[in-house]
Structure formats: C-alpha cells, structure tokens
Amino acid sequence: MQFKDESLSNIVKVINKNYHTNIQLNTQDLGNRKLTVTFYNNSLKTITELICLSLNLEQEVKTDSTIIIKPVEK
C-alpha cells in the first residue's frame, strides 16, 4: 500500500478494508492530518506503530480488537 500526501482518515479506511480491522480515530481533526508512506508486507501492528510514530500519536487496543488512534496524552 502506498500513500502520497493522503489524509489519515483515508489511510485508515484502506487499512480497515484490506486487513478487515476496526481502526478508529479519536477525533475528527486527526483524519485531516496528511501522511506519505509505503507499507510493504507489514503487519497491522507495525503499520499502526509507524502511523503513530510519524504523526506523534498513540494507539489503544480495546478488548474487542478495536484500535483507537489518538493524540499523545501529556
């Protein structure tokens, strides 16, 4: 998967479709952030970690396997 200057909301939609997952963004503002990235044969865990590192975010995995991406809490 390759994204060039793509919004985080669109990236998450594609990941959810391809990996049959439930990744959600904590706030609508996060969806407007842009990212250029290529994922090649990466695990879902690696993908979400890279997104979080790139945009200074963190993830929270819920008991139902939902992944919430949110701003880093101070």
All heavy atoms as a GROMACS GRO file, in nm:
protein
  598
    1MET      N    1   0.085  -0.117   0.000
    1MET     CA    2   0.000   0.000   0.000
    1MET      C    3   0.090   0.123   0.000
    1MET      O    4   0.184   0.131   0.077
    1MET     CB    5  -0.089   0.003   0.124
    1MET     CG    6  -0.194  -0.104   0.128
    1MET     SD    7  -0.300  -0.092   0.273
    1MET     CE    8  -0.186  -0.135   0.403
    2GLN      N    9   0.055   0.215  -0.084
    2GLN     CA   10   0.135   0.336  -0.097
    2GLN      C   11   0.043   0.457  -0.091
    2GLN      O   12  -0.060   0.462  -0.160
    2GLN     CB   13   0.213   0.335  -0.228
    2GLN     CG   14   0.312   0.446  -0.240
    2GLN     CD   15   0.404   0.425  -0.360
    2GLN    OE1   16   0.386   0.332  -0.437
    2GLN    NE2   17   0.502   0.511  -0.373
    3PHE      N   18   0.080   0.554  -0.010
    3PHE     CA   19   0.001   0.675   0.007
    3PHE      C   20   0.092   0.796  -0.009
    3PHE      O   21   0.201   0.799   0.047
    3PHE     CB   22  -0.064   0.681   0.145
    3PHE     CG   23  -0.150   0.562   0.176
    3PHE    CD1   24  -0.099   0.455   0.248
    3PHE    CD2   25  -0.281   0.557   0.133
    3PHE    CE1   26  -0.178   0.345   0.278
    3PHE    CE2   27  -0.361   0.447   0.162
    3PHE     CZ   28  -0.309   0.341   0.234
    4LYS      N   29   0.047   0.895  -0.086
    4LYS     CA   30   0.126   1.017  -0.104
    4LYS      C   31   0.040   1.136  -0.065
    4LYS      O   32  -0.063   1.162  -0.127
    4LYS     CB   33   0.173   1.032  -0.249
    4LYS     CG   34   0.259   1.154  -0.267
    4LYS     CD   35   0.318   1.163  -0.404
    4LYS     CE   36   0.403   1.290  -0.409
    4LYS     NZ   37   0.475   1.302  -0.531
    5ASP      N   38   0.082   1.204   0.040
    5ASP     CA   39   0.012   1.322   0.091
    5ASP      C   40  -0.138   1.292   0.108
    5ASP      O   41  -0.224   1.368   0.066
    5ASP     CB   42   0.034   1.441  -0.002
    5ASP     CG   43   0.004   1.574   0.067
    5ASP    OD1   44   0.021   1.581   0.190
    5ASP    OD2   45  -0.037   1.668  -0.003
    6GLU      N   46  -0.165   1.179   0.170
    6GLU     CA   47  -0.303   1.132   0.186
    6GLU      C   48  -0.352   1.161   0.328
    6GLU      O   49  -0.273   1.160   0.422
    6GLU     CB   50  -0.307   0.981   0.161
    6GLU     CG   51  -0.444   0.921   0.156
    6GLU     CD   52  -0.525   0.971   0.039
    6GLU    OE1   53  -0.478   0.959  -0.075
    6GLU    OE2   54  -0.636   1.023   0.062
    7SER      N   55  -0.480   1.186   0.342
    7SER     CA   56  -0.535   1.214   0.475
    7SER      C   57  -0.536   1.085   0.557
    7SER      O   58  -0.554   0.975   0.504
    7SER     CB   59  -0.676   1.271   0.466
    7SER     OG   60  -0.766   1.172   0.421
    8LEU      N   61  -0.518   1.102   0.687
    8LEU     CA   62  -0.516   0.987   0.776
    8LEU      C   63  -0.650   0.913   0.773
    8LEU      O   64  -0.653   0.790   0.781
    8LEU     CB   65  -0.481   1.030   0.919
    8LEU     CG   66  -0.467   0.919   1.022
    8LEU    CD1   67  -0.364   0.815   0.978
    8LEU    CD2   68  -0.429   0.977   1.157
    9SER      N   69  -0.759   0.985   0.758
    9SER     CA   70  -0.890   0.919   0.752
    9SER      C   71  -0.899   0.824   0.633
    9SER      O   72  -0.951   0.713   0.644
    9SER     CB   73  -1.004   1.020   0.750
    9SER     OG   74  -0.995   1.103   0.637
   10ASN      N   75  -0.846   0.865   0.517
   10ASN     CA   76  -0.848   0.776   0.400
   10ASN      C   77  -0.753   0.658   0.418
   10ASN      O   78  -0.784   0.546   0.375
   10ASN     CB   79  -0.812   0.854   0.274
   10ASN     CG   80  -0.925   0.942   0.227
   10ASN    OD1   81  -1.041   0.922   0.262
   10ASN    ND2   82  -0.892   1.043   0.149
   11ILE      N   83  -0.639   0.681   0.478
   11ILE     CA   84  -0.544   0.572   0.503
   11ILE      C   85  -0.609   0.467   0.593
   11ILE      O   86  -0.601   0.347   0.568
   11ILE     CB   87  -0.414   0.626   0.564
   11ILE    CG1   88  -0.340   0.713   0.461
   11ILE    CG2   89  -0.324   0.512   0.614
   11ILE    CD1   90  -0.221   0.788   0.517
   12VAL      N   91  -0.674   0.513   0.699
   12VAL     CA   92  -0.740   0.421   0.792
   12VAL      C   93  -0.851   0.342   0.721
   12VAL      O   94  -0.865   0.221   0.743
   12VAL     CB   95  -0.796   0.497   0.915
   12VAL    CG1   96  -0.892   0.412   0.995
   12VAL    CG2   97  -0.680   0.544   1.002
   13LYS      N   98  -0.926   0.405   0.634
   13LYS     CA   99  -1.031   0.335   0.558
   13LYS      C  100  -0.972   0.220   0.477
   13LYS      O  101  -1.025   0.110   0.474
   13LYS     CB  102  -1.104   0.431   0.464
   13LYS     CG  103  -1.205   0.518   0.530
   13LYS     CD  104  -1.272   0.606   0.426
   13LYS     CE  105  -1.347   0.720   0.493
   13LYS     NZ  106  -1.400   0.816   0.395
   14VAL      N  107  -0.861   0.248   0.409
   14VAL     CA  108  -0.796   0.146   0.326
   14VAL      C  109  -0.741   0.032   0.411
   14VAL      O  110  -0.758  -0.086   0.379
   14VAL     CB  111  -0.685   0.209   0.239
   14VAL    CG1  112  -0.604   0.102   0.167
   14VAL    CG2  113  -0.744   0.306   0.138
   15ILE      N  114  -0.678   0.066   0.522
   15ILE     CA  115  -0.623  -0.036   0.612
   15ILE      C  116  -0.737  -0.123   0.667
   15ILE      O  117  -0.727  -0.246   0.669
   15ILE     CB  118  -0.542   0.027   0.726
   15ILE    CG1  119  -0.417   0.094   0.670
   15ILE    CG2  120  -0.504  -0.078   0.831
   15ILE    CD1  121  -0.344   0.181   0.769
   16ASN      N  122  -0.845  -0.060   0.712
   16ASN     CA  123  -0.958  -0.136   0.765
   16ASN      C  124  -1.014  -0.232   0.660
   16ASN      O  125  -1.049  -0.346   0.692
   16ASN     CB  126  -1.068  -0.042   0.814
   16ASN     CG  127  -1.037   0.017   0.951
   16ASN    OD1  128  -0.962  -0.039   1.028
   16ASN    ND2  129  -1.096   0.131   0.979
   17LYS      N  130  -1.022  -0.187   0.537
   17LYS     CA  131  -1.075  -0.272   0.430
   17LYS      C  132  -0.980  -0.388   0.399
   17LYS      O  133  -1.022  -0.503   0.386
   17LYS     CB  134  -1.098  -0.188   0.304
   17LYS     CG  135  -1.159  -0.266   0.191
   17LYS     CD  136  -1.185  -0.179   0.071
   17LYS     CE  137  -1.243  -0.263  -0.042
   17LYS     NZ  138  -1.261  -0.186  -0.164
   18ASN      N  139  -0.851  -0.358   0.386
   18ASN     CA  140  -0.754  -0.460   0.347
   18ASN      C  141  -0.722  -0.560   0.458
   18ASN      O  142  -0.690  -0.675   0.431
   18ASN     CB  143  -0.625  -0.396   0.298
   18ASN     CG  144  -0.642  -0.329   0.163
   18ASN    OD1  145  -0.730  -0.364   0.086
   18ASN    ND2  146  -0.558  -0.231   0.135
   19TYR      N  147  -0.727  -0.515   0.582
   19TYR     CA  148  -0.690  -0.601   0.695
   19TYR      C  149  -0.812  -0.649   0.774
   19TYR      O  150  -0.796  -0.718   0.874
   19TYR     CB  151  -0.593  -0.528   0.789
   19TYR     CG  152  -0.452  -0.522   0.734
   19TYR    CD1  153  -0.415  -0.428   0.639
   19TYR    CD2  154  -0.354  -0.610   0.780
   19TYR    CE1  155  -0.286  -0.421   0.589
   19TYR    CE2  156  -0.225  -0.605   0.731
   19TYR     CZ  157  -0.192  -0.510   0.636
   19TYR     OH  158  -0.063  -0.505   0.587
   20HIS      N  159  -0.932  -0.608   0.731
   20HIS     CA  160  -1.056  -0.647   0.800
   20HIS      C  161  -1.046  -0.614   0.949
   20HIS      O  162  -1.069  -0.699   1.035
   20HIS     CB  163  -1.087  -0.796   0.779
   20HIS     CG  164  -1.085  -0.835   0.635
   20HIS    ND1  165  -1.183  -0.795   0.546
   20HIS    CD2  166  -0.996  -0.906   0.562
   20HIS    CE1  167  -1.155  -0.841   0.426
   20HIS    NE2  168  -1.042  -0.910   0.433
   21THR      N  169  -1.009  -0.489   0.976
   21THR     CA  170  -0.990  -0.444   1.112
   21THR      C  171  -1.086  -0.330   1.144
   21THR      O  172  -1.161  -0.284   1.059
   21THR     CB  173  -0.846  -0.392   1.134
   21THR    OG1  174  -0.823  -0.285   1.042
   21THR    CG2  175  -0.745  -0.501   1.114
   22ASN      N  176  -1.078  -0.286   1.268
   22ASN     CA  177  -1.160  -0.173   1.312
   22ASN      C  178  -1.069  -0.071   1.379
   22ASN      O  179  -1.056  -0.068   1.500
   22ASN     CB  180  -1.270  -0.220   1.407
   22ASN     CG  181  -1.365  -0.107   1.442
   22ASN    OD1  182  -1.372  -0.005   1.373
   22ASN    ND2  183  -1.439  -0.124   1.549
   23ILE      N  184  -1.003   0.009   1.296
   23ILE     CA  185  -0.921   0.119   1.346
   23ILE      C  186  -1.006   0.244   1.344
   23ILE      O  187  -1.074   0.272   1.245
   23ILE     CB  188  -0.795   0.140   1.259
   23ILE    CG1  189  -0.709   0.014   1.260
   23ILE    CG2  190  -0.715   0.260   1.308
   23ILE    CD1  191  -0.594   0.019   1.161
   24GLN      N  192  -1.005   0.316   1.455
   24GLN     CA  193  -1.083   0.439   1.465
   24GLN      C  194  -0.993   0.553   1.509
   24GLN      O  195  -0.898   0.533   1.584
   24GLN     CB  196  -1.197   0.422   1.566
   24GLN     CG  197  -1.295   0.313   1.528
   24GLN     CD  198  -1.400   0.291   1.635
   24GLN    OE1  199  -1.405   0.359   1.736
   24GLN    NE2  200  -1.485   0.192   1.612
   25LEU      N  201  -1.029   0.673   1.465
   25LEU     CA  202  -0.957   0.793   1.506
   25LEU      C  203  -1.035   0.857   1.621
   25LEU      O  204  -1.157   0.870   1.614
   25LEU     CB  205  -0.943   0.890   1.389
   25LEU     CG  206  -0.869   0.834   1.268
   25LEU    CD1  207  -0.868   0.936   1.155
   25LEU    CD2  208  -0.728   0.794   1.304
   26ASN      N  209  -0.962   0.896   1.724
   26ASN     CA  210  -1.022   0.952   1.844
   26ASN      C  211  -1.098   1.081   1.815
   26ASN      O  212  -1.204   1.105   1.871
   26ASN     CB  213  -0.911   0.975   1.947
   26ASN     CG  214  -0.960   1.027   2.079
   26ASN    OD1  215  -1.038   1.120   2.085
   26ASN    ND2  216  -0.912   0.967   2.185
   27THR      N  217  -1.043   1.167   1.728
   27THR     CA  218  -1.108   1.293   1.694
   27THR      C  219  -1.111   1.310   1.543
   27THR      O  220  -1.026   1.256   1.472
   27THR     CB  221  -1.035   1.414   1.755
   27THR    OG1  222  -0.906   1.425   1.696
   27THR    CG2  223  -1.021   1.402   1.906
   28GLN      N  224  -1.207   1.386   1.497
   28GLN     CA  225  -1.219   1.409   1.353
   28GLN      C  226  -1.100   1.488   1.299
   28GLN      O  227  -1.059   1.470   1.184
   28GLN     CB  228  -1.350   1.483   1.324
   28GLN     CG  229  -1.390   1.478   1.180
   28GLN     CD  230  -1.533   1.527   1.160
   28GLN    OE1  231  -1.598   1.572   1.254
   28GLN    NE2  232  -1.580   1.517   1.039
   29ASP      N  233  -1.041   1.574   1.383
   29ASP     CA  234  -0.924   1.653   1.341
   29ASP      C  235  -0.808   1.564   1.297
   29ASP      O  236  -0.734   1.600   1.206
   29ASP     CB  237  -0.875   1.743   1.455
   29ASP     CG  238  -0.969   1.860   1.480
   29ASP    OD1  239  -1.058   1.885   1.396
   29ASP    OD2  240  -0.952   1.927   1.583
   30LEU      N  241  -0.793   1.449   1.361
   30LEU     CA  242  -0.683   1.358   1.325
   30LEU      C  243  -0.696   1.312   1.181
   30LEU      O  244  -0.596   1.291   1.113
   30LEU     CB  245  -0.681   1.236   1.417
   30LEU     CG  246  -0.643   1.260   1.563
   30LEU    CD1  247  -0.646   1.127   1.639
   30LEU    CD2  248  -0.509   1.326   1.575
   31GLY      N  249  -0.816   1.296   1.134
   31GLY     CA  250  -0.839   1.249   0.998
   31GLY      C  251  -0.788   1.344   0.892
   31GLY      O  252  -0.762   1.304   0.779
   32ASN      N  253  -0.770   1.470   0.927
   32ASN     CA  254  -0.722   1.570   0.832
   32ASN      C  255  -0.570   1.573   0.819
   32ASN      O  256  -0.517   1.637   0.729
   32ASN     CB  257  -0.772   1.710   0.871
   32ASN     CG  258  -0.923   1.718   0.867
   32ASN    OD1  259  -0.987   1.654   0.786
   32ASN    ND2  260  -0.979   1.797   0.956
   33ARG      N  261  -0.501   1.508   0.910
   33ARG     CA  262  -0.354   1.506   0.902
   33ARG      C  263  -0.311   1.430   0.778
   33ARG      O  264  -0.371   1.330   0.739
   33ARG     CB  265  -0.294   1.441   1.026
   33ARG     CG  266  -0.319   1.522   1.152
   33ARG     CD  267  -0.228   1.475   1.260
   33ARG     NE  268  -0.259   1.539   1.387
   33ARG     CZ  269  -0.188   1.519   1.497
   33ARG    NH1  270  -0.085   1.436   1.496
   33ARG    NH2  271  -0.221   1.580   1.608
   34LYS      N  272  -0.204   1.477   0.716
   34LYS     CA  273  -0.155   1.417   0.590
   34LYS      C  274  -0.031   1.330   0.618
   34LYS      O  275   0.049   1.359   0.707
   34LYS     CB  276  -0.117   1.526   0.491
   34LYS     CG  277  -0.230   1.619   0.455
   34LYS     CD  278  -0.330   1.550   0.366
   34LYS     CE  279  -0.435   1.651   0.321
   34LYS     NZ  280  -0.538   1.593   0.242
   35LEU      N  281  -0.018   1.228   0.536
   35LEU     CA  282   0.094   1.135   0.553
   35LEU      C  283   0.133   1.077   0.417
   35LEU      O  284   0.046   1.045   0.336
   35LEU     CB  285   0.052   1.022   0.648
   35LEU     CG  286   0.157   0.922   0.694
   35LEU    CD1  287   0.267   0.991   0.774
   35LEU    CD2  288   0.094   0.814   0.779
   36THR      N  289   0.263   1.067   0.395
   36THR     CA  290   0.315   0.997   0.278
   36THR      C  291   0.391   0.876   0.331
   36THR      O  292   0.486   0.891   0.409
   36THR     CB  293   0.409   1.089   0.197
   36THR    OG1  294   0.333   1.199   0.148
   36THR    CG2  295   0.471   1.014   0.079
   37VAL      N  296   0.347   0.757   0.290
   37VAL     CA  297   0.405   0.636   0.346
   37VAL      C  298   0.380   0.518   0.251
   37VAL      O  299   0.283   0.518   0.176
   37VAL     CB  300   0.344   0.607   0.486
   37VAL    CG1  301   0.197   0.577   0.477
   37VAL    CG2  302   0.418   0.497   0.559
   38THR      N  303   0.470   0.422   0.255
   38THR     CA  304   0.453   0.297   0.181
   38THR      C  305   0.463   0.182   0.279
   38THR      O  306   0.558   0.174   0.358
   38THR     CB  307   0.563   0.282   0.074
   38THR    OG1  308   0.553   0.392  -0.017
   38THR    CG2  309   0.547   0.152  -0.003
   39PHE      N  310   0.363   0.096   0.276
   39PHE     CA  311   0.364  -0.025   0.357
   39PHE      C  312   0.381  -0.143   0.262
   39PHE      O  313   0.303  -0.161   0.169
   39PHE     CB  314   0.233  -0.040   0.434
   39PHE     CG  315   0.205   0.073   0.529
   39PHE    CD1  316   0.095   0.155   0.511
   39PHE    CD2  317   0.287   0.097   0.638
   39PHE    CE1  318   0.068   0.258   0.598
   39PHE    CE2  319   0.261   0.200   0.725
   39PHE     CZ  320   0.151   0.282   0.706
   40TYR      N  321   0.484  -0.221   0.287
   40TYR     CA  322   0.509  -0.337   0.202
   40TYR      C  323   0.517  -0.460   0.290
   40TYR      O  324   0.613  -0.477   0.366
   40TYR     CB  325   0.639  -0.320   0.123
   40TYR     CG  326   0.671  -0.439   0.036
   40TYR    CD1  327   0.601  -0.463  -0.081
   40TYR    CD2  328   0.769  -0.529   0.075
   40TYR    CE1  329   0.628  -0.572  -0.160
   40TYR    CE2  330   0.798  -0.641  -0.004
   40TYR     CZ  331   0.727  -0.661  -0.120
   40TYR     OH  332   0.754  -0.771  -0.198
   41ASN      N  333   0.414  -0.542   0.285
   41ASN     CA  334   0.414  -0.668   0.357
   41ASN      C  335   0.433  -0.648   0.508
   41ASN      O  336   0.503  -0.725   0.573
   41ASN     CB  337   0.524  -0.760   0.300
   41ASN     CG  338   0.487  -0.905   0.314
   41ASN    OD1  339   0.372  -0.940   0.336
   41ASN    ND2  340   0.586  -0.991   0.301
   42ASN      N  341   0.374  -0.541   0.561
   42ASN     CA  342   0.386  -0.513   0.705
   42ASN      C  343   0.267  -0.572   0.781
   42ASN      O  344   0.158  -0.584   0.727
   42ASN     CB  345   0.387  -0.361   0.730
   42ASN     CG  346   0.508  -0.294   0.671
   42ASN    OD1  347   0.500  -0.231   0.566
   42ASN    ND2  348   0.620  -0.307   0.736
   43SER      N  349   0.291  -0.602   0.907
   43SER     CA  350   0.182  -0.649   0.993
   43SER      C  351   0.098  -0.528   1.033
   43SER      O  352   0.143  -0.413   1.027
   43SER     CB  353   0.238  -0.716   1.118
   43SER     OG  354   0.300  -0.620   1.201
   44LEU      N  355  -0.022  -0.554   1.076
   44LEU     CA  356  -0.110  -0.446   1.121
   44LEU      C  357  -0.047  -0.371   1.238
   44LEU      O  358  -0.052  -0.248   1.245
   44LEU     CB  359  -0.246  -0.503   1.161
   44LEU     CG  360  -0.347  -0.401   1.211
   44LEU    CD1  361  -0.379  -0.300   1.102
   44LEU    CD2  362  -0.473  -0.470   1.260
   45LYS      N  363   0.016  -0.445   1.327
   45LYS     CA  364   0.082  -0.383   1.444
   45LYS      C  365   0.190  -0.285   1.399
   45LYS      O  366   0.200  -0.173   1.448
   45LYS     CB  367   0.141  -0.492   1.533
   45LYS     CG  368   0.207  -0.440   1.659
   45LYS     CD  369   0.254  -0.556   1.746
   45LYS     CE  370   0.296  -0.512   1.882
   45LYS     NZ  371   0.433  -0.471   1.893
   46THR      N  372   0.270  -0.326   1.303
   46THR     CA  373   0.377  -0.240   1.251
   46THR      C  374   0.319  -0.117   1.183
   46THR      O  375   0.368  -0.006   1.201
   46THR     CB  376   0.466  -0.318   1.152
   46THR    OG1  377   0.524  -0.430   1.222
   46THR    CG2  378   0.576  -0.231   1.096
   47ILE      N  379   0.214  -0.136   1.105
   47ILE     CA  380   0.151  -0.024   1.034
   47ILE      C  381   0.100   0.080   1.133
   47ILE      O  382   0.126   0.199   1.119
   47ILE     CB  383   0.036  -0.074   0.944
   47ILE    CG1  384   0.096  -0.151   0.826
   47ILE    CG2  385  -0.052   0.041   0.897
   47ILE    CD1  386  -0.008  -0.222   0.740
   48THR      N  387   0.027   0.037   1.235
   48THR     CA  388  -0.028   0.133   1.330
   48THR      C  389   0.083   0.200   1.411
   48THR      O  390   0.075   0.318   1.441
   48THR     CB  391  -0.132   0.068   1.423
   48THR    OG1  392  -0.075  -0.044   1.489
   48THR    CG2  393  -0.255   0.026   1.345
   49GLU      N  394   0.188   0.126   1.444
   49GLU     CA  395   0.301   0.186   1.515
   49GLU      C  396   0.370   0.292   1.430
   49GLU      O  397   0.406   0.399   1.479
   49GLU     CB  398   0.402   0.079   1.557
   49GLU     CG  399   0.354  -0.007   1.672
   49GLU     CD  400   0.450  -0.121   1.705
   49GLU    OE1  401   0.548  -0.142   1.633
   49GLU    OE2  402   0.422  -0.191   1.805
   50LEU      N  403   0.389   0.265   1.302
   50LEU     CA  404   0.453   0.362   1.213
   50LEU      C  405   0.368   0.488   1.197
   50LEU      O  406   0.422   0.600   1.197
   50LEU     CB  407   0.480   0.299   1.077
   50LEU     CG  408   0.592   0.195   1.072
   50LEU    CD1  409   0.593   0.124   0.938
   50LEU    CD2  410   0.726   0.260   1.100
   51ILE      N  411   0.239   0.471   1.184
   51ILE     CA  412   0.150   0.587   1.174
   51ILE      C  413   0.161   0.671   1.300
   51ILE      O  414   0.175   0.794   1.295
   51ILE     CB  415   0.004   0.543   1.151
   51ILE    CG1  416  -0.012   0.486   1.008
   51ILE    CG2  417  -0.092   0.659   1.173
   51ILE    CD1  418  -0.145   0.422   0.982
   52CYS      N  419   0.156   0.607   1.415
   52CYS     CA  420   0.162   0.679   1.542
   52CYS      C  421   0.296   0.750   1.560
   52CYS      O  422   0.300   0.866   1.602
   52CYS     CB  423   0.137   0.584   1.659
   52CYS     SG  424  -0.036   0.531   1.669
   53LEU      N  425   0.405   0.684   1.526
   53LEU     CA  426   0.537   0.747   1.538
   53LEU      C  427   0.551   0.865   1.444
   53LEU      O  428   0.604   0.970   1.480
   53LEU     CB  429   0.648   0.645   1.509
   53LEU     CG  430   0.679   0.545   1.619
   53LEU    CD1  431   0.774   0.437   1.567
   53LEU    CD2  432   0.738   0.614   1.739
   54SER      N  433   0.500   0.852   1.324
   54SER     CA  434   0.512   0.957   1.223
   54SER      C  435   0.435   1.082   1.259
   54SER      O  436   0.478   1.194   1.229
   54SER     CB  437   0.463   0.907   1.087
   54SER     OG  438   0.538   0.797   1.045
   55LEU      N  439   0.320   1.065   1.323
   55LEU     CA  440   0.232   1.179   1.349
   55LEU      C  441   0.221   1.214   1.498
   55LEU      O  442   0.133   1.288   1.538
   55LEU     CB  443   0.092   1.149   1.292
   55LEU     CG  444   0.085   1.131   1.141
   55LEU    CD1  445  -0.054   1.087   1.098
   55LEU    CD2  446   0.125   1.259   1.071
   56ASN      N  447   0.312   1.159   1.578
   56ASN     CA  448   0.313   1.184   1.723
   56ASN      C  449   0.177   1.150   1.786
   56ASN      O  450   0.116   1.232   1.853
   56ASN     CB  451   0.353   1.328   1.753
   56ASN     CG  452   0.386   1.347   1.901
   56ASN    OD1  453   0.431   1.255   1.968
   56ASN    ND2  454   0.362   1.467   1.951
   57LEU      N  455   0.133   1.028   1.760
   57LEU     CA  456   0.007   0.979   1.813
   57LEU      C  457   0.034   0.853   1.894
   57LEU      O  458   0.146   0.804   1.898
   57LEU     CB  459  -0.090   0.946   1.698
   57LEU     CG  460  -0.124   1.061   1.604
   57LEU    CD1  461  -0.201   1.010   1.484
   57LEU    CD2  462  -0.201   1.169   1.677
   58GLU      N  463  -0.069   0.803   1.959
   58GLU     CA  464  -0.058   0.675   2.029
   58GLU      C  465  -0.181   0.592   1.998
   58GLU      O  466  -0.282   0.644   1.951
   58GLU     CB  467  -0.041   0.696   2.179
   58GLU     CG  468  -0.157   0.761   2.250
   58GLU     CD  469  -0.130   0.787   2.397
   58GLU    OE1  470  -0.018   0.762   2.444
   58GLU    OE2  471  -0.222   0.833   2.465
   59GLN      N  472  -0.169   0.463   2.023
   59GLN     CA  473  -0.282   0.374   1.996
   59GLN      C  474  -0.324   0.303   2.123
   59GLN      O  475  -0.244   0.282   2.213
   59GLN     CB  476  -0.245   0.273   1.887
   59GLN     CG  477  -0.130   0.183   1.922
   59GLN     CD  478  -0.098   0.087   1.811
   59GLN    OE1  479  -0.186   0.038   1.743
   59GLN    NE2  480   0.029   0.059   1.790
   60GLU      N  481  -0.450   0.270   2.126
   60GLU     CA  482  -0.506   0.196   2.237
   60GLU      C  483  -0.586   0.080   2.178
   60GLU      O  484  -0.673   0.102   2.094
   60GLU     CB  485  -0.599   0.287   2.319
   60GLU     CG  486  -0.666   0.218   2.434
   60GLU     CD  487  -0.763   0.312   2.507
   60GLU    OE1  488  -0.759   0.434   2.484
   60GLU    OE2  489  -0.841   0.260   2.587
   61VAL      N  490  -0.552  -0.041   2.219
   61VAL     CA  491  -0.621  -0.160   2.168
   61VAL      C  492  -0.727  -0.199   2.270
   61VAL      O  493  -0.696  -0.225   2.386
   61VAL     CB  494  -0.523  -0.276   2.143
   61VAL    CG1  495  -0.598  -0.398   2.091
   61VAL    CG2  496  -0.413  -0.234   2.046
   62LYS      N  497  -0.850  -0.201   2.225
   62LYS     CA  498  -0.963  -0.237   2.313
   62LYS      C  499  -0.979  -0.389   2.317
   62LYS      O  500  -0.924  -0.461   2.234
   62LYS     CB  501  -1.093  -0.173   2.260
   62LYS     CG  502  -1.089  -0.022   2.257
   62LYS     CD  503  -1.095   0.032   2.396
   62LYS     CE  504  -1.114   0.183   2.396
   62LYS     NZ  505  -1.129   0.236   2.528
   63THR      N  506  -1.057  -0.436   2.411
   63THR     CA  507  -1.075  -0.581   2.428
   63THR      C  508  -1.143  -0.645   2.308
   63THR      O  509  -1.124  -0.763   2.282
   63THR     CB  510  -1.158  -0.611   2.554
   63THR    OG1  511  -1.280  -0.538   2.548
   63THR    CG2  512  -1.082  -0.576   2.679
   64ASP      N  513  -1.220  -0.566   2.231
   64ASP     CA  514  -1.286  -0.622   2.112
   64ASP      C  515  -1.200  -0.609   1.987
   64ASP      O  516  -1.248  -0.619   1.876
   64ASP     CB  517  -1.422  -0.557   2.090
   64ASP     CG  518  -1.411  -0.408   2.060
   64ASP    OD1  519  -1.298  -0.353   2.065
   64ASP    OD2  520  -1.515  -0.346   2.032
   65SER      N  521  -1.070  -0.582   2.005
   65SER     CA  522  -0.971  -0.568   1.898
   65SER      C  523  -0.983  -0.438   1.820
   65SER      O  524  -0.915  -0.420   1.720
   65SER     CB  525  -0.975  -0.687   1.801
   65SER     OG  526  -0.942  -0.805   1.870
   66THR      N  527  -1.068  -0.347   1.865
   66THR     CA  528  -1.073  -0.215   1.805
   66THR      C  529  -0.946  -0.140   1.843
   66THR      O  530  -0.899  -0.148   1.956
   66THR     CB  531  -1.195  -0.136   1.858
   66THR    OG1  532  -1.313  -0.205   1.820
   66THR    CG2  533  -1.199   0.006   1.802
   67ILE      N  534  -0.888  -0.070   1.746
   67ILE     CA  535  -0.768   0.010   1.771
   67ILE      C  536  -0.807   0.157   1.762
   67ILE      O  537  -0.860   0.200   1.660
   67ILE     CB  538  -0.657  -0.023   1.670
   67ILE    CG1  539  -0.616  -0.170   1.680
   67ILE    CG2  540  -0.536   0.069   1.692
   67ILE    CD1  541  -0.525  -0.217   1.570
   68ILE      N  542  -0.784   0.229   1.870
   68ILE     CA  543  -0.815   0.371   1.875
   68ILE      C  544  -0.684   0.448   1.858
   68ILE      O  545  -0.589   0.427   1.935
   68ILE     CB  546  -0.880   0.412   2.009
   68ILE    CG1  547  -1.000   0.325   2.042
   68ILE    CG2  548  -0.914   0.562   2.009
   68ILE    CD1  549  -1.118   0.341   1.950
   69ILE      N  550  -0.677   0.535   1.759
   69ILE     CA  551  -0.560   0.620   1.740
   69ILE      C  552  -0.596   0.758   1.793
   69ILE      O  553  -0.700   0.814   1.757
   69ILE     CB  554  -0.519   0.625   1.592
   69ILE    CG1  555  -0.472   0.486   1.547
   69ILE    CG2  556  -0.408   0.729   1.569
   69ILE    CD1  557  -0.430   0.476   1.403
   70LYS      N  558  -0.509   0.810   1.880
   70LYS     CA  559  -0.540   0.936   1.948
   70LYS      C  560  -0.413   1.016   1.972
   70LYS      O  561  -0.302   0.962   1.964
   70LYS     CB  562  -0.611   0.907   2.080
   70LYS     CG  563  -0.530   0.819   2.174
   70LYS     CD  564  -0.611   0.778   2.293
   70LYS     CE  565  -0.530   0.692   2.389
   70LYS     NZ  566  -0.605   0.652   2.506
   71PRO      N  567  -0.430   1.145   2.005
   71PRO     CA  568  -0.312   1.226   2.036
   71PRO      C  569  -0.241   1.172   2.161
   71PRO      O  570  -0.306   1.111   2.248
   71PRO     CB  571  -0.370   1.365   2.065
   71PRO     CG  572  -0.504   1.364   2.002
   71PRO     CD  573  -0.552   1.222   2.006
   72VAL      N  574  -0.112   1.195   2.169
   72VAL     CA  575  -0.035   1.150   2.286
   72VAL      C  576  -0.081   1.231   2.407
   72VAL      O  577  -0.089   1.353   2.402
   72VAL     CB  578   0.117   1.170   2.262
   72VAL    CG1  579   0.196   1.139   2.388
   72VAL    CG2  580   0.164   1.084   2.146
   73GLU      N  581  -0.113   1.159   2.513
   73GLU     CA  582  -0.156   1.226   2.636
   73GLU      C  583  -0.034   1.276   2.711
   73GLU      O  584   0.067   1.207   2.722
   73GLU     CB  585  -0.236   1.130   2.724
   73GLU     CG  586  -0.368   1.090   2.661
   73GLU     CD  587  -0.447   0.994   2.748
   73GLU    OE1  588  -0.407   0.968   2.862
   73GLU    OE2  589  -0.550   0.944   2.699
   74LYS      N  590  -0.044   1.399   2.758
   74LYS     CA  591   0.070   1.461   2.827
   74LYS      C  592   0.070   1.432   2.973
   74LYS      O  593  -0.024   1.404   3.036
   74LYS     CB  594   0.068   1.611   2.804
   74LYS     CG  595   0.085   1.643   2.657
   74LYS     CD  596   0.071   1.790   2.632
   74LYS     CE  597   0.082   1.815   2.481
   74LYS     NZ  598   0.053   1.948   2.443
   0.00000   0.00000   0.00000
